[in-house]
Amino acid sequence: MTRPARPAPLAIIVCGALAVDVRRILDERDWQADVYGVPAIHHMHPPKIVEAVDTLLGEVADRYDKVIVVYGDCGTSGALDRMLERHRAERTAGEHCYEIYCGCGFGELAQRSPTTYFLTDYLAKNWDEVVAAEMGFDENPALKERFFAGFTSMTYLRQSEDPDLLEAAERVAASLGLPLEIETVGRRELEAELERLISSR
């Protein structure tokens, strides 16, 4: 008689905007996990985040001892957490990826610069596809002006030292006519949060 396969130890469901950093941390720490990505474009339509993560959890949760979801609330107004509770899955703390990268320091940043627009490595690299095209800024420049009218600066939360990404961030800020401020946050907070969730098994 064949025994059923034991569940694998760990799966991570991750927002596409965080996937590169999550995989790099897993490799550097030699943490073994199967990673499932969710398209970052869903941030433009938060209910799709809940639907996509719910679908993935339904497909894979029974195959693992533990599933970690690397997301903030990301505009779902608590719907993501309510769904995760049904699946008994845990997620990283924070309202959005900015907080995941900055930890408690994000509140200080936001308070210091309440009219800044935050940018990450992923957004800098993929601005044209993920933001400009999705929001229709190219076809309607007036929409871009209205959307960013209340912002007085752009703060680049820099995870890596890649000069191409810095150049991309400078290009995005220039296209919006906003001065660029740079905060090098690295991946320390994300790594610490992953370690907390993984070690809690």
MDTraj code that builds the backbone (N, CA, C; nanometers):
import mdtraj as md
import numpy as np

residues = "MET THR ARG PRO ALA ARG PRO ALA PRO LEU ALA ILE ILE VAL CYS GLY ALA LEU ALA VAL ASP VAL ARG ARG ILE LEU ASP GLU ARG ASP TRP GLN ALA ASP VAL TYR GLY VAL PRO ALA ILE HIS HIS MET HIS PRO PRO LYS ILE VAL GLU ALA VAL ASP THR LEU LEU GLY GLU VAL ALA ASP ARG TYR ASP LYS VAL ILE VAL VAL TYR GLY ASP CYS GLY THR SER GLY ALA LEU ASP ARG MET LEU GLU ARG HIS ARG ALA GLU ARG THR ALA GLY GLU HIS CYS TYR GLU ILE TYR CYS GLY CYS GLY PHE GLY GLU LEU ALA GLN ARG SER PRO THR THR TYR PHE LEU THR ASP TYR LEU ALA LYS ASN TRP ASP GLU VAL VAL ALA ALA GLU MET GLY PHE ASP GLU ASN PRO ALA LEU LYS GLU ARG PHE PHE ALA GLY PHE THR SER MET THR TYR LEU ARG GLN SER GLU ASP PRO ASP LEU LEU GLU ALA ALA GLU ARG VAL ALA ALA SER LEU GLY LEU PRO LEU GLU ILE GLU THR VAL GLY ARG ARG GLU LEU GLU ALA GLU LEU GLU ARG LEU ILE SER SER ARG".split()
xyz = np.array([
    [0.0849, -0.1198, 0.0000],
    [0.0000, 0.0000, 0.0000],
    [0.0883, 0.1246, 0.0000],
    [0.0624, 0.2154, -0.0921],
    [0.1433, 0.3371, -0.1038],
    [0.0935, 0.4423, -0.0063],
    [0.1858, 0.4951, 0.0719],
    [0.1485, 0.6013, 0.1645],
    [0.1380, 0.7338, 0.0901],
    [0.0439, 0.8199, 0.1307],
    [0.0356, 0.9523, 0.0674],
    [0.1617, 1.0327, 0.0954],
    [0.2017, 1.1120, -0.0021],
    [0.3229, 1.1936, 0.0142],
    [0.3030, 1.2942, 0.1271],
    [0.4084, 1.3125, 0.2059],
    [0.4034, 1.4139, 0.3112],
    [0.4068, 1.5527, 0.2490],
    [0.3363, 1.6494, 0.3087],
    [0.3418, 1.7859, 0.2559],
    [0.4850, 1.8402, 0.2593],
    [0.5191, 1.9182, 0.1594],
    [0.6486, 1.9857, 0.1599],
    [0.6479, 2.0923, 0.2693],
    [0.7660, 2.1328, 0.3163],
    [0.7692, 2.2237, 0.4314],
    [0.7078, 2.3618, 0.4076],
    [0.7436, 2.4287, 0.2981],
    [0.7107, 2.5706, 0.2895],
    [0.6831, 2.6162, 0.1468],
    [0.5775, 2.6962, 0.1331],
    [0.5496, 2.7665, 0.0081],
    [0.5391, 2.9152, 0.0389],
    [0.5802, 2.9955, -0.0570],
    [0.5675, 3.1411, -0.0445],
    [0.4919, 3.1924, -0.1656],
    [0.3809, 3.2610, -0.1404],
    [0.3062, 3.3297, -0.2454],
    [0.3450, 3.4761, -0.2376],
    [0.3951, 3.5298, -0.3464],
    [0.4560, 3.6628, -0.3395],
    [0.4058, 3.7526, -0.4509],
    [0.3851, 3.8781, -0.4176],
    [0.3550, 3.9797, -0.5181],
    [0.4720, 3.9901, -0.6153],
    [0.4410, 4.0017, -0.7432],
    [0.5461, 4.0103, -0.8444],
    [0.6431, 4.1249, -0.8212],
    [0.5968, 4.2312, -0.7541],
    [0.6844, 4.3452, -0.7282],
    [0.7908, 4.3137, -0.6239],
    [0.7733, 4.2061, -0.5487],
    [0.8671, 4.1686, -0.4433],
    [0.9405, 4.0384, -0.4735],
    [0.9036, 3.9733, -0.5827],
    [0.9524, 3.8374, -0.6093],
    [1.1044, 3.8300, -0.6238],
    [1.1656, 3.9242, -0.6933],
    [1.3108, 3.9208, -0.7148],
    [1.3837, 3.9251, -0.5806],
    [1.3401, 4.0149, -0.4931],
    [1.4068, 4.0281, -0.3641],
    [1.3821, 3.9067, -0.2754],
    [1.2609, 3.8524, -0.2787],
    [1.2314, 3.7337, -0.1984],
    [1.3187, 3.6167, -0.2435],
    [1.3287, 3.5957, -0.3736],
    [1.4107, 3.4843, -0.4236],
    [1.5578, 3.5055, -0.3890],
    [1.6045, 3.6274, -0.3955],
    [1.7453, 3.6539, -0.3623],
    [1.7723, 3.6244, -0.2147],
    [1.6807, 3.6648, -0.1289],
    [1.6971, 3.6380, 0.0142],
    [1.6953, 3.4875, 0.0410],
    [1.6031, 3.4166, -0.0225],
    [1.5972, 3.2711, -0.0041],
    [1.7285, 3.2057, -0.0461],
    [1.7835, 3.2502, -0.1580],
    [1.9098, 3.1935, -0.2060],
    [2.0240, 3.2251, -0.1098],
    [2.0313, 3.3511, -0.0651],
    [2.1412, 3.3922, 0.0225],
    [2.1357, 3.3206, 0.1569],
    [2.0155, 3.2970, 0.2067],
    [2.0009, 3.2319, 0.3373],
    [1.9869, 3.0801, 0.3266],
    [1.9832, 3.0308, 0.2043],
    [1.9660, 2.8876, 0.1802],
    [1.8383, 2.8356, 0.2457],
    [1.7323, 2.9154, 0.2375],
    [1.6014, 2.8735, 0.2849],
    [1.5309, 2.8019, 0.1708],
    [1.4782, 2.6846, 0.1986],
    [1.4124, 2.6044, 0.0968],
    [1.2625, 2.6339, 0.0947],
    [1.2129, 2.6797, -0.0182],
    [1.0705, 2.7096, -0.0320],
    [1.0341, 2.7079, -0.1796],
    [0.9108, 2.6699, -0.2079],
    [0.8568, 2.6841, -0.3424],
    [0.7888, 2.8200, -0.3504],
    [0.8207, 2.8962, -0.4549],
    [0.7713, 3.0330, -0.4678],
    [0.6693, 3.0412, -0.5805],
    [0.5563, 3.1033, -0.5494],
    [0.4498, 3.1243, -0.6470],
    [0.4246, 3.2746, -0.6593],
    [0.4377, 3.3269, -0.7794],
    [0.4212, 3.4694, -0.7997],
    [0.2808, 3.5078, -0.8435],
    [0.2396, 3.6276, -0.8016],
    [0.1125, 3.6870, -0.8423],
    [0.1452, 3.8149, -0.9189],
    [0.0841, 3.8391, -1.0358],
    [0.1196, 3.9570, -1.1159],
    [0.1070, 4.0877, -1.0376],
    [0.2120, 4.1684, -1.0434],
    [0.2122, 4.2955, -0.9712],
    [0.1078, 4.3918, -1.0251],
    [0.0669, 4.3739, -1.1498],
    [-0.0299, 4.4645, -1.2113],
    [-0.1633, 4.4618, -1.1372],
    [-0.1867, 4.3570, -1.0576],
    [-0.3115, 4.3498, -0.9809],
    [-0.3240, 4.4643, -0.8812],
    [-0.2133, 4.5320, -0.8503],
    [-0.2207, 4.6459, -0.7586],
    [-0.3115, 4.7562, -0.8127],
    [-0.3283, 4.7605, -0.9424],
    [-0.4159, 4.8616, -1.0003],
    [-0.5635, 4.8266, -0.9770],
    [-0.5896, 4.7023, -0.9406],
    [-0.7267, 4.6547, -0.9152],
    [-0.7211, 4.5617, -0.7940],
    [-0.7154, 4.6150, -0.6695],
    [-0.6909, 4.5336, -0.5497],
    [-0.7792, 4.4098, -0.5336],
    [-0.9077, 4.4101, -0.5743],
    [-0.9845, 4.2852, -0.5601],
    [-0.9209, 4.1675, -0.6338],
    [-0.8466, 4.1968, -0.7399],
    [-0.7801, 4.0890, -0.8140],
    [-0.6694, 4.0242, -0.7318],
    [-0.6091, 4.1018, -0.6410],
    [-0.5079, 4.0445, -0.5517],
    [-0.5716, 3.9355, -0.4661],
    [-0.6851, 3.9683, -0.4064],
    [-0.7537, 3.8724, -0.3202],
    [-0.7938, 3.7486, -0.4001],
    [-0.8488, 3.7692, -0.5186],
    [-0.8922, 3.6569, -0.6022],
    [-0.7743, 3.5670, -0.6401],
    [-0.6635, 3.6293, -0.6817],
    [-0.5481, 3.5511, -0.7276],
    [-0.4840, 3.4722, -0.6136],
    [-0.4671, 3.5368, -0.4970],
    [-0.4062, 3.4677, -0.3833],
    [-0.4992, 3.3581, -0.3327],
    [-0.6280, 3.3849, -0.3300],
    [-0.7264, 3.2851, -0.2888],
    [-0.7198, 3.1617, -0.3796],
    [-0.7126, 3.1864, -0.5100],
    [-0.7042, 3.0753, -0.6054],
    [-0.5778, 2.9929, -0.5840],
    [-0.4647, 3.0615, -0.5672],
    [-0.3383, 2.9904, -0.5457],
    [-0.3401, 2.9095, -0.4168],
    [-0.3923, 2.9684, -0.3114],
    [-0.3990, 2.8962, -0.1849],
    [-0.4861, 2.7715, -0.1985],
    [-0.5965, 2.7831, -0.2701],
    [-0.6817, 2.6674, -0.2921],
    [-0.6116, 2.5570, -0.3684],
    [-0.5186, 2.5966, -0.4569],
    [-0.4483, 2.4981, -0.5390],
    [-0.3308, 2.4327, -0.4669],
    [-0.2621, 2.5078, -0.3804],
    [-0.1346, 2.4561, -0.3275],
    [-0.1305, 2.4336, -0.1774],
    [-0.2208, 2.4928, -0.1011],
    [-0.2056, 2.4918, 0.0453],
    [-0.1951, 2.3514, 0.1033],
    [-0.2712, 2.2569, 0.0504],
    [-0.2695, 2.1207, 0.1053],
    [-0.1380, 2.0480, 0.0819],
    [-0.0536, 2.1035, -0.0045],
    [0.0729, 2.0368, -0.0365],
    [0.1879, 2.0826, 0.0519],
    [0.1598, 2.1754, 0.1455],
    [0.2675, 2.2330, 0.2261],
    [0.2307, 2.2356, 0.3735],
    [0.3342, 2.2277, 0.4559],
    [0.3153, 2.2433, 0.5998],
    [0.2759, 2.3865, 0.6339],
    [0.3312, 2.4797, 0.5575],
    [0.3084, 2.6205, 0.5880],
    [0.3121, 2.7011, 0.4591],
    [0.2246, 2.8017, 0.4508],
    [0.2251, 2.8931, 0.3369],
    [0.2369, 3.0355, 0.3898],
    [0.3348, 3.1079, 0.3387],
    [0.3542, 3.2491, 0.3726],
    [0.3149, 3.3329, 0.2516],
    [0.2416, 3.4398, 0.2771],
    [0.1988, 3.5299, 0.1701],
    [0.2729, 3.6625, 0.1862],
    [0.3514, 3.6981, 0.0874],
    [0.4317, 3.8206, 0.0952],
    [0.3561, 3.9319, 0.0230],
    [0.2748, 3.9986, 0.1001],
    [0.1910, 4.1091, 0.0529],
    [0.1648, 4.2018, 0.1697],
    [0.1420, 4.3289, 0.1395],
    [0.0770, 4.4171, 0.2345],
    [-0.0733, 4.4039, 0.2141],
    [-0.1495, 4.4884, 0.2815],
    [-0.2936, 4.4902, 0.2549],
    [-0.3203, 4.5379, 0.1117],
    [-0.2369, 4.6305, 0.0656],
    [-0.2343, 4.6727, -0.0755],
    [-0.3698, 4.7193, -0.1281],
    [-0.4400, 4.7953, -0.0463],
    [-0.5647, 4.8556, -0.0921],
    [-0.6849, 4.7641, -0.0883],
    [-0.6728, 4.6467, -0.0262],
    [-0.7855, 4.5537, -0.0240],
    [-0.8809, 4.5801, 0.0924],
    [-0.8481, 4.6789, 0.1772],
    [-0.9347, 4.7173, 0.2895],
    [-0.9682, 4.5999, 0.3816],
    [-0.8695, 4.5159, 0.4056],
    [-0.8875, 4.4046, 0.4976],
    [-0.9377, 4.2766, 0.4335],
    [-0.9792, 4.2820, 0.3074],
    [-1.0324, 4.1620, 0.2414],
    [-0.9262, 4.0542, 0.2270],
    [-0.8014, 4.0949, 0.2039],
    [-0.6938, 3.9968, 0.1921],
    [-0.6763, 3.9211, 0.3232],
    [-0.6744, 3.9931, 0.4355],
    [-0.6558, 3.9282, 0.5649],
    [-0.7726, 3.8353, 0.5986],
    [-0.8934, 3.8778, 0.5665],
    [-1.0086, 3.7917, 0.5948],
    [-1.0012, 3.6617, 0.5148],
    [-0.9567, 3.6714, 0.3911],
    [-0.9418, 3.5512, 0.3094],
    [-0.8294, 3.4628, 0.3627],
    [-0.7172, 3.5235, 0.4018],
    [-0.6046, 3.4456, 0.4549],
    [-0.6433, 3.3735, 0.5839],
    [-0.7281, 3.4348, 0.6620],
    [-0.7723, 3.3715, 0.7856],
    [-0.8487, 3.2429, 0.7559],
    [-0.9268, 3.2435, 0.6505],
    [-0.9994, 3.1221, 0.6122],
    [-0.9032, 3.0095, 0.5753],
    [-0.7927, 3.0472, 0.5115],
    [-0.6944, 2.9472, 0.4693],
    [-0.5904, 2.9175, 0.5776],
    [-0.5958, 2.9906, 0.6884],
    [-0.4963, 2.9797, 0.7947],
    [-0.3553, 3.0053, 0.7415],
    [-0.3464, 3.1047, 0.6560],
    [-0.2165, 3.1452, 0.6002],
    [-0.1749, 3.2780, 0.6630],
    [-0.0446, 3.2996, 0.6719],
    [0.0094, 3.4225, 0.7300],
    [0.0685, 3.5106, 0.6210],
    [0.0680, 3.6399, 0.6448],
    [0.1309, 3.7323, 0.5508],
    [0.2280, 3.8233, 0.6237],
    [0.3111, 3.8892, 0.5458],
    [0.4035, 3.9882, 0.6005],
    [0.3254, 4.1067, 0.6559],
    [0.3791, 4.1680, 0.7591],
    [0.3120, 4.2810, 0.8232],
    [0.3228, 4.4057, 0.7363],
    [0.2243, 4.4918, 0.7447],
    [0.2308, 4.6192, 0.6747],
    [0.1135, 4.6419, 0.5815],
    [0.0915, 4.7686, 0.5515],
    [-0.0183, 4.8065, 0.4637],
    [0.0180, 4.7917, 0.3165],
    [0.1467, 4.8007, 0.2850],
    [0.1901, 4.7974, 0.1457],
    [0.3385, 4.7625, 0.1409],
    [0.3911, 4.7485, 0.0188],
    [0.5303, 4.7039, 0.0058],
    [0.6289, 4.8074, 0.0594],
    [0.5908, 4.9350, 0.0608],
    [0.6814, 5.0353, 0.1159],
    [0.7108, 5.0042, 0.2624],
    [0.6071, 4.9670, 0.3352],
    [0.6237, 4.9348, 0.4762],
    [0.7021, 4.8058, 0.4939],
    [0.6845, 4.7111, 0.4015],
    [0.7594, 4.5853, 0.4091],
    [0.9089, 4.6127, 0.3947],
    [0.9450, 4.7056, 0.3089],
    [1.0866, 4.7383, 0.2889],
    [1.1425, 4.8269, 0.4001],
    [1.0591, 4.9132, 0.4562],
    [1.1087, 5.0116, 0.5531],
    [1.0804, 4.9756, 0.6977],
    [0.9877, 4.8816, 0.7204],
    [0.9503, 4.8503, 0.8567],
    [0.8883, 4.9705, 0.9250],
    [0.9129, 4.9838, 1.0551],
    [0.8519, 5.0939, 1.1302],
    [0.9062, 5.2286, 1.0863],
    [1.0180, 5.2288, 1.0148],
    [1.0740, 5.3551, 0.9666],
    [0.9901, 5.4222, 0.8602],
    [0.8969, 5.3475, 0.7994],
    [0.8152, 5.4080, 0.6948],
    [0.7253, 5.5184, 0.7506],
    [0.6712, 5.4979, 0.8697],
    [0.5851, 5.5995, 0.9288],
    [0.6582, 5.7312, 0.9460],
    [0.7841, 5.7235, 0.9873],
    [0.8654, 5.8449, 1.0040],
    [0.8890, 5.9125, 0.8697],
    [0.9179, 5.8310, 0.7676],
    [0.9379, 5.8871, 0.6339],
    [0.8131, 5.9569, 0.5831],
    [0.6993, 5.8903, 0.5983],
    [0.5738, 5.9462, 0.5490],
    [0.5365, 6.0730, 0.6245],
    [0.5649, 6.0756, 0.7524],
    [0.5345, 6.1943, 0.8322],
    [0.6256, 6.3103, 0.7945],
    [0.7513, 6.2778, 0.7668],
    [0.8486, 6.3807, 0.7302],
    [0.8178, 6.4416, 0.5944],
    [0.7673, 6.3564, 0.5030],
    [0.7374, 6.4025, 0.3672],
    [0.5968, 6.3571, 0.3283],
    [0.4927, 6.4214, 0.3834],
    [0.3561, 6.3743, 0.3600],
    [0.3073, 6.3903, 0.2164],
    [0.3776, 6.4687, 0.1366],
    [0.3337, 6.4880, -0.0024],
    [0.4343, 6.4282, -0.1011],
    [0.5043, 6.3245, -0.0586],
    [0.5975, 6.2578, -0.1500],
    [0.5330, 6.1345, -0.2106],
    [0.5749, 6.1001, -0.3308],
    [0.5297, 5.9770, -0.3971],
    [0.6429, 5.8762, -0.3854],
    [0.6138, 5.7578, -0.3335],
    [0.7180, 5.6586, -0.3096],
    [0.7376, 5.5680, -0.4308],
    [0.8630, 5.5388, -0.4551],
    [0.9037, 5.4565, -0.5688],
    [0.9947, 5.3449, -0.5169],
    [0.9795, 5.2248, -0.5717],
    [1.0682, 5.1127, -0.5378],
    [1.1492, 5.0735, -0.6610],
    [1.2410, 4.9808, -0.6434],
    [1.3178, 4.9302, -0.7576],
    [1.2243, 4.8789, -0.8665],
    [1.1249, 4.8029, -0.8248],
    [1.0331, 4.7434, -0.9230],
    [0.9589, 4.8527, -1.0001],
    [0.9089, 4.9524, -0.9315],
    [0.8349, 5.0590, -0.9993],
    [0.9256, 5.1413, -1.0894],
    [1.0491, 5.1655, -1.0442],
    [1.1425, 5.2395, -1.1281],
    [1.1688, 5.1651, -1.2584],
    [1.1885, 5.0349, -1.2472],
    [1.2215, 4.9530, -1.3646],
    [1.1018, 4.9370, -1.4579],
    [0.9825, 4.9294, -1.4015],
    [0.8642, 4.8933, -1.4806],
    [0.7611, 5.0055, -1.4885],
    [0.8036, 5.1284, -1.4672],
    [0.7109, 5.2407, -1.4595],
    [0.6217, 5.2522, -1.5831],
    [0.6804, 5.2458, -1.6998],
    [0.6024, 5.2677, -1.8222],
    [0.4909, 5.1652, -1.8370],
    [0.5202, 5.0386, -1.8076],
    [0.4210, 4.9331, -1.8259],
    [0.3212, 4.9267, -1.7109],
    [0.3715, 4.9389, -1.5881],
    [0.2875, 4.9133, -1.4716],
    [0.2058, 5.0354, -1.4302],
    [0.2607, 5.1547, -1.4480],
    [0.1907, 5.2749, -1.4029],
    [0.1423, 5.3584, -1.5215],
    [0.2358, 5.4068, -1.6023],
    [0.1984, 5.5009, -1.7084],
    [0.0966, 5.4418, -1.8057],
    [0.1248, 5.3226, -1.8570],
    [0.0333, 5.2621, -1.9543],
    [-0.0983, 5.2226, -1.8890],
    [-0.0905, 5.1639, -1.7702],
    [-0.2119, 5.1163, -1.7037],
    [-0.3039, 5.2320, -1.6654],
    [-0.2444, 5.3453, -1.6285],
    [-0.3237, 5.4616, -1.5898],
    [-0.3643, 5.5475, -1.7092],
    [-0.3074, 5.5186, -1.8261],
    [-0.3437, 5.5937, -1.9454],
    [-0.2799, 5.7312, -1.9550],
    [-0.1626, 5.7473, -1.8908],
    [-0.0979, 5.8781, -1.8902],
    [-0.0507, 5.9210, -2.0292],
    [-0.0060, 5.8260, -2.1114],
    [0.0443, 5.8611, -2.2437],
    [-0.0668, 5.9171, -2.3314],
    [-0.1850, 5.8557, -2.3221],
    [-0.2964, 5.9020, -2.4041],
    [-0.3613, 6.0278, -2.3478],
    [-0.3462, 6.0480, -2.2181],
    [-0.4129, 6.1611, -2.1537],
    [-0.3175, 6.2280, -2.0546],
    [-0.2254, 6.3123, -2.1053],
    [-0.1283, 6.3781, -2.0159],
    [-0.1942, 6.4607, -1.9054],
    [-0.3125, 6.5144, -1.9331],
    [-0.3806, 6.5941, -1.8306],
    [-0.4153, 6.5083, -1.7093],
    [-0.4436, 6.3797, -1.7336],
    [-0.4739, 6.2885, -1.6241],
    [-0.3519, 6.2722, -1.5339],
    [-0.2350, 6.2618, -1.5955],
    [-0.1113, 6.2510, -1.5179],
    [-0.0917, 6.3754, -1.4312],
    [-0.1171, 6.4914, -1.4885],
    [-0.1001, 6.6154, -1.4140],
    [-0.1953, 6.6218, -1.2952],
    [-0.3204, 6.5796, -1.3171],
    [-0.4186, 6.5814, -1.2077],
    [-0.3809, 6.4809, -1.0992],
    [-0.3363, 6.3626, -1.1398],
    [-0.3048, 6.2576, -1.0437],
    [-0.1896, 6.2984, -0.9527],
    [-0.0880, 6.3632, -1.0086],
    [0.0306, 6.3982, -0.9311],
    [0.0300, 6.5431, -0.8821],
    [-0.0830, 6.6106, -0.8951],
    [-0.0884, 6.7524, -0.8589],
    [-0.0564, 6.7767, -0.7117],
    [-0.0926, 6.6830, -0.6259],
    [-0.0718, 6.7043, -0.4831],
    [0.0643, 6.6625, -0.4319],
    [0.1472, 6.6052, -0.5184],
    [0.2795, 6.5584, -0.4754],
    [0.3849, 6.6650, -0.5008],
    [0.4761, 6.6803, -0.4049],
    [0.5815, 6.7812, -0.4181],
    [0.7200, 6.7198, -0.4349],
    [0.7300, 6.5875, -0.4219],
    [0.8592, 6.5202, -0.4380],
    [0.8346, 6.3720, -0.4661],
    [0.9411, 6.3033, -0.5036],
    [0.9381, 6.1592, -0.5193],
    [1.0500, 6.1007, -0.4337],
    [1.0175, 6.0004, -0.3535],
    [1.1170, 5.9353, -0.2690],
    [1.1419, 5.7945, -0.3204],
    [1.2635, 5.7693, -0.3597],
    [1.3028, 5.6395, -0.4123],
    [1.3536, 5.5542, -0.2987],
    [1.2755, 5.4511, -0.2624],
    [1.3148, 5.3546, -0.1602],
    [1.4019, 5.2504, -0.2289],
    [1.5300, 5.2705, -0.2222],
    [1.6233, 5.1933, -0.3034],
    [1.6623, 5.0633, -0.2353],
    [1.6339, 4.9511, -0.3021],
    [1.6714, 4.8216, -0.2454],
    [1.8101, 4.7760, -0.2886],
    [1.8501, 4.8098, -0.4108],
    [1.9787, 4.7629, -0.4628],
    [2.0653, 4.8824, -0.5021],
    [2.1908, 4.8534, -0.5330],
    [2.2831, 4.9587, -0.5752],
    [2.2957, 4.9634, -0.7273],
    [2.2024, 4.9073, -0.7984],
    [2.2063, 4.9025, -0.9443],
    [2.1974, 5.0436, -1.0023],
    [2.3010, 5.0903, -1.0714],
    [2.2975, 5.2268, -1.1258],
    [2.1906, 5.2445, -1.2328],
    [2.1555, 5.1375, -1.3025],
    [2.0503, 5.1481, -1.4037],
    [1.9155, 5.1788, -1.3398],
    [1.8909, 5.1226, -1.2230],
    [1.7654, 5.1492, -1.1537],
    [1.7627, 5.2921, -1.0997],
    [1.8768, 5.3400, -1.0528],
    [1.8839, 5.4792, -1.0073],
    [1.8551, 5.5731, -1.1244],
    [1.9127, 5.5426, -1.2393],
    [1.8873, 5.6240, -1.3586],
    [1.7393, 5.6192, -1.3974],
    [1.6788, 5.5013, -1.3857],
    [1.5369, 5.4881, -1.4174],
    [1.4522, 5.5718, -1.3215],
    [1.4867, 5.5697, -1.1927],
    [1.4131, 5.6492, -1.0941],
    [1.4269, 5.7978, -1.1238],
    [1.5460, 5.8399, -1.1608],
    [1.5677, 5.9809, -1.1961],
    [1.4835, 6.0193, -1.3173],
    [1.4724, 5.9269, -1.4111],
    [1.3937, 5.9526, -1.5323],
    [1.2449, 5.9663, -1.4989],
    [1.1957, 5.8801, -1.4102],
    [1.0549, 5.8872, -1.3707],
    [1.0268, 6.0195, -1.3008],
    [1.1115, 6.0565, -1.2064],
    [1.0907, 6.1820, -1.1337],
    [1.0936, 6.3017, -1.2280],
    [1.1872, 6.3003, -1.3217],
    [1.1974, 6.4109, -1.4177],
    [1.0725, 6.4200, -1.5046],
    [1.0169, 6.3046, -1.5424],
    [0.8977, 6.3048, -1.6285],
    [0.7769, 6.3645, -1.5573],
    [0.7811, 6.3633, -1.4244],
    [0.6703, 6.4178, -1.3453],
    [0.7021, 6.5571, -1.2912],
    [0.8242, 6.6042, -1.3167],
    [0.8640, 6.7353, -1.2671],
    [0.8785, 6.7396, -1.1158],
    [0.9172, 6.6249, -1.0560],
    [0.9306, 6.6175, -0.9106],
    [1.0766, 6.5986, -0.8718],
    [1.1235, 6.6689, -0.7683],
    [1.2593, 6.6432, -0.7187],
    [1.2662, 6.5033, -0.6584],
    [1.3804, 6.4376, -0.6776],
    [1.3974, 6.3001, -0.6312],
    [1.4786, 6.2965, -0.5026],
    [1.4237, 6.2303, -0.4023],
    [1.4956, 6.2026, -0.2790],
    [1.5231, 6.0526, -0.2738],
    [1.6387, 6.0144, -0.2217],
    [1.6775, 5.8733, -0.2214],
    [1.6952, 5.8246, -0.0782],
    [1.6254, 5.7171, -0.0468],
    [1.6410, 5.6489, 0.0815],
    [1.6832, 5.5048, 0.0519],
    [1.8055, 5.4700, 0.0886],
    [1.8529, 5.3337, 0.0658],
    [1.8037, 5.2453, 0.1794],
    [1.7098, 5.1579, 0.1474],
    [1.6481, 5.0743, 0.2509],
    [1.6956, 4.9296, 0.2440],
    [1.7492, 4.8872, 0.1303],
    [1.7963, 4.7508, 0.1159],
    [1.6832, 4.6493, 0.1308],
    [1.7197, 4.5319, 0.1794],
    [1.6213, 4.4236, 0.1970],
    [1.6171, 4.3746, 0.3414],
    [1.6772, 4.4500, 0.4321],
    [1.6906, 4.4027, 0.5700],
    [1.5556, 4.3764, 0.6359],
    [1.4630, 4.4706, 0.6196],
    [1.3332, 4.4556, 0.6851],
    [1.2545, 4.3397, 0.6244],
    [1.2598, 4.3269, 0.4929],
    [1.1922, 4.2154, 0.4274],
    [1.2526, 4.0828, 0.4741],
    [1.3849, 4.0767, 0.4829],
    [1.4518, 3.9546, 0.5270],
    [1.4137, 3.9207, 0.6706],
    [1.4100, 4.0220, 0.7563],
    [1.3745, 3.9981, 0.8962],
    [1.2312, 3.9483, 0.9088],
    [1.1418, 4.0019, 0.8275],
    [1.0026, 3.9589, 0.8327],
    [0.9877, 3.8164, 0.7812],
    [1.0604, 3.7828, 0.6755],
    [1.0586, 3.6436, 0.6273],
    [1.1134, 3.5496, 0.7335],
    [1.2203, 3.5896, 0.7977],
    [1.2800, 3.5047, 0.9015],
    [1.1807, 3.4827, 1.0156],
    [1.1105, 3.5886, 1.0543],
    [1.0117, 3.5754, 1.1630],
    [0.9032, 3.4740, 1.1260],
    [0.8518, 3.4858, 1.0029],
    [0.7429, 3.3981, 0.9605],
    [0.7900, 3.2546, 0.9409],
    [0.9084, 3.2386, 0.8840],
    [0.9598, 3.1034, 0.8606],
    [0.9920, 3.0335, 0.9921],
    [1.0518, 3.1048, 1.0846],
    [1.0926, 3.0428, 1.2113],
    [0.9745, 3.0163, 1.3037],
    [0.8567, 3.0722, 1.2723],
    [0.7404, 3.0524, 1.3593],
    [0.6702, 2.9210, 1.3335],
    [0.7242, 2.8413, 1.2400],
    [0.6598, 2.7126, 1.2081],
    [0.6618, 2.6200, 1.3290],
])
top = md.Topology()
chain = top.add_chain()
for i, resn in enumerate(residues, 1):
    res = top.add_residue(resn, chain, resSeq=i)
    for name in ("N", "CA", "C"):
        top.add_atom(name, md.element.get_by_symbol(name[0]), res)
traj = md.Trajectory(xyz[None], top)
